[in-house]
Structures are given as structure tokens and as C-alpha cells.
Amino acid sequence: MRDSAFAALGRDAAAIGLRLTDAQLDLCARYAADLIDATRTINLTAITDPDQIAVKHFLDSFTAYAARPWTGHEKIVDVGSGAGFPGLPLQIALPGTRVTCVEATGKKARAIERFRDLLGLACADVQNARAEELARLPAHRARYDVATARALGSLAECAELLLPFLRVGGDAIVWKGRIEHELPSAHKALASVGGEIASIVPTSSLGLGERLPGRQLVVMRKARPTPERYPRTPAEVKRRPW
């Protein structure tokens, strides 16, 4: 699989400044193979073609590297991790980081644990929990440098769920398509939870417009502590949406 489906992944990653070794690309290929196998019994991804997995899961995850400056030693929380993206690929690419994958669905959380163990990613933790509950625990609140979400909800919802995990100065990275209609509520939410939009990075600006068309990474920076009342419960959010 590595020679065919992942032949271009290393080149694409290098084009955005992320240089992957053969060993790291082999880990990506093993992850993809196990993901395809697991998806036969668990609904983890609609993408089961190896070439598409390489681009739409791995390369898409790696674009986070071009969205902000990295030291390679960040503490990352990946909220709504699903099948482990982008958390586990970032741990593969940046082995000095520590990643916590947060997934509320038990069978998906167990699948992420299986992938982690298969790949030997000792610095990856998996939390089978709801983000709004986990973010209230002292071990997780304001403890992370980076928070990520690829398929979590609107920008406003992501701001409320991600920023409580971050230290002041930390970044939340959210993968989106078109966002114009989401920006007013996002600015309102960020003003309440202590953040601001630091940048919006289209994949076209990274030279990946054809590989990942229509994608944007929204970087939300935590400027001040998040008030204790956030994140709210799902019932509260339903009563008073942004």
C-alpha cells in the first residue's frame, strides 16, 4: 500500500514544510490498512480507497502543520476524533507531541485505542468522554497548547468546546468548507469564551487547492481565560444557541 497509495503523501507534506521519514509513511500506510479493515464492521469512515485516505484523511490532517508555528513538543487535544484524525496522524508526524483523542462514542474510542496500540504511539491517550464534561476536569481544563476538530459542528460550537481545553496563547484549529455564514456567531462565541480568530488558511494558499479543494483551516487563539460557565451542557446550548 505504501508504494502506491502513499507515494505522493511525503511529497505533498514536504511542500508545506513537513518532512516525513519512510518509517513515518509506513506507519500511515499501516494505519490506513487497519482503518479499511475496521470499517468493515464499524462505521468509521465513508472513504475506503487507499489513495483517497492518503489525501482526505492524512494530508488533510497534516495541513495543521502549515496553519501555525510548531515546536514539535505541543500538548494536543483532538475533540470529536472519530477514527483518530487528525490526532493520531499529528502524533506520527510530530513524535515529540502528546495527543489526547476525545471521542464520545465507545466503539470509535476503542477503535482509536486499537490503532494507537498497533502503531506503537505511546504518547497518544484516548478519552471516551463528552468534550463539555472532560473540559471541566482539572486534568484537562486549560492544559493544552493546541486543540483540533475536523467534524465537530459550527465554528461557534467549536469555539465553545475547544477553547476551555487551551492554555492562554494556545490555538484551536478547525477544518471547514465555506464559513462566511458562520463568522458572525463565531465572533460572538469567541468574545464570550476568551478567544479570537487568528487566521484563516485556505488549502489553496498552501498549494493544495487541487488535492484538497474548498478546505479552510480556521485558527482561533485563546487570548484570556475562559469563564467557568463554558462549555455549556447540550441542553443549554439548545436553549440559547450562538
N, C-alpha and C positions, 0 to 999 in steps of 0.2 A: 504493500500500500504506500509506503514512504516514497518509493521511486516514482510512482505515477501520480497519485492524488496530492502529495505534498511536495512535489518537485519545485513548484513556484513559491511555496509559502515562505521559505527562507529568503528568497529574493525580494518578495513583497515586504516582508518585515524589515529587511535591511534598508529598503527605500525610505522607511520612516524612522530610521536610526536604531532599530532593534536588531542586533546581530545574534542569531540563534546558532548553536553548535549542532553538529549531526546528532549528538546524543539527545539534545532538546527536541529536535524534529522527530526523532524516533519515539520519544515519549508522546508527542502529539499524535503520531500515527497509531500508537498502541491505544491511546485514549479514544480515538475515533473508531477503531475496530471494536472496542468493548462497548462504546456507545451504540453502535449499529446493532450489536448482539443484544444488548439490554433492551433496546427499543422494540424488539420482537415481543416482549412480554409486558413492558411498562411504557406508557406514553410519555417519552422524554423529549422527543423532537420530531418534527414533521420532515426534517431534512435527513435523508439516509444515504444519499450519494456521497461517496468519499471526497470527490472534487468539490462539491458544494459545502460539505462540512469544513474542509480546509479553509474555504473563503468565508462563508457566512457565520461560522462559529469561531474558528481560531483567529483568522486575520481580523475579523470584526472585533474580537476581544483585544487583540494586540494594538488596535488603534488608540487605546487608552494611553499607551506609551508616548504618543505624539501630542496628547491633549494637555500635558502639564510637565514640569520638570520632575525627574525622579532621582532619588539617591540610590535606589535598589534595596533599601532597608526599611521600607514603609510597612506599617501595620494596616492591612486592608480588610474591610468587611464588604462582602458581596451579598446584597439583600435580594431575596427572590431568586436564588441561584439556579433553580430548575435542574438542569443536568450538569451544573457546575461551571457555567460560563457567565461572566469572564473570570471568575475567581481562580479556578484551577489552571487555566492557561497562563494567567499572570504569574502564578507561583512557579510554573515551569519556566517561563521566560525570565523571571526575576527571582532566582532561588534564595536570595537574601531577605526576601519579604516574608511576612507571616500573614496568612489569609484565613479569614473566618467566613465560611459559606453559610448563609442563613436561609433555610428552606422550611416552610410550614407544613408541606405535605410529606408524610412519613416515608412513603415508598421512594419519593425522589431524594429525600435526605439520605436514605440508606444506599441508593444508587451512587450518590456523590461519595459516600464513605468507601464504597467498593472501588470506584475509580481512583480515589486518593491512595488506597492501600495497594492497588495494582501498580500504580505509578511510583510508589515509594515517596510520596510527598509528605514528609514528616512535619513540615511547618504549616500544614493545612488542617484546620479544625472545621467540623461540621456541627451546626446547631439546628436541631429540629424544633423550631420555635417561630412564633409570630414576631415580626420586627418590632411592632409597637410595644410588645411586652419585654422583649430582650433589651431594647434600648433604655429601659428604666432600671435595669440592674447595674449596680456599681461596677461590676467587672467589664461592662460593655459601654456604658454611657461616657461619652467624651474621651474615648480611649484609642480612637483610630485616626490615622493620617489621611486615608483615602476610603471613600465609600462608593460602591458601584451598583448600578442597576441597569439591566438591558431590557427587561419586560415587566415593569412593576406597576405602571399607571401613568397618570398625567405628571407634568413637571411639578405642579403644586403638591400632589400626593408624594412624589419622590422627595421633594424638599422636606416635608414634614417627617417622613420616615427615615431619611438618611442623615440629616444634619445632627440629630441628637447623638448619633454614634461618634461624631467627629470632635477632635480637639479644635480649639480656636486656631484658625490658619489652615485647617485641613480642607480637602477638596472632595466634593461629591461629583461623580462622572455619570451622566445619564445618556444612554443611547436612544435617539429618537429619529423620526422622519420629519415631516413638516411640523413646525412648532408655533407658527405665528399666532394661532388662536389660543394657545396655551400660555403665552407670555404674561398677559395681564394678571391671571390668577397666580402664576408662579411668582411674580414680583410681590404680590400681596402676601403669599405664604412665606417667602424668604424674609420679608420685613418682620414677620412675626416670630420666626424660628431662629433668626440671627445670621442670615446669610445674604449673599448677593450673587448675581451671575458674573463670573469672572471672564468667561469666554464661551463662544460657540464655534466649534471646529467642524466644518463640513468635510466629509471624506474627499470631496473634490479638491480641497485645498491641500490634501496630503498626497495627491497624485493617484488616488484610489477611486476616482469617480466612476470608472467603468467597472471595477471589481466590486465595489460596494455602493451602488448608485442610490442617491437620495438619503444617505445617512448623515446624521449630525451628532456630535458629542457636545452636550451642554455641561460645562464645568461650573458648579456652584460652590463658592468659597464661604466657609464659616468665619464670620467677622467678629462675632461675640457669642457668649454662652447662650444656649437655647433655654428658654423658660421651662420650668419643671412641668408645666401642664402639657407639653408636647413630648412625644406624639400622642394624639388623642386616640380614644378607642374607635373601632369601626362604626359603632352606633353614633358617637359624637360627630364623626366626620360626615355620616349620612345626614344628620340633622342640620349641620352647618358646613356644607362644602365650601371650598375656596371659590 
